[in-house]
């Protein structure tokens, strides 16, 4: 498989969201102290690190959705 390509069959419902999701990925990784490879190849990263990034992204997206559903009120 060529570098930078993905076998993922996931398709973004809103393609413009890719930039925002990438930004969120880098923010979360920085908060966790994890360096994301500049070439985009994650094969050398520890599963624990990639899982931590993905888990924290999911957690943050759920928080954003909850805030939007509650009318922007923070609990």
Residue, then its C-alpha position, 0 to 999 in steps of 0.5 A: x500500500x502506498x504511503x499516506x493511503x488508507x484501507x479504511x472504508x469510512x467515508x465522511x458524511x461532511x467531507x469538509x470536516x476532515x480538516x477539523x478532525x485532523x486539527x483535533x487529532x493534532x491537538x489531542x496528541x499534543x495534550x497527551x505528549x504524543x508525536x504524530x509522524x509528519x509523513x502520515x504513516x502510523x505503522x511505527x506508533x504504539x497501539x496504546x498511543x493511537x488508541x489514546x488519541x482516538x479515545x480522547x477524540x471520541x470523548x471530546x466529540x461526545x462532549x461537543x455534541x452534548x453541549x450542542x444538544x443542551x443548548x450550549x450549557x456546560x454542566 
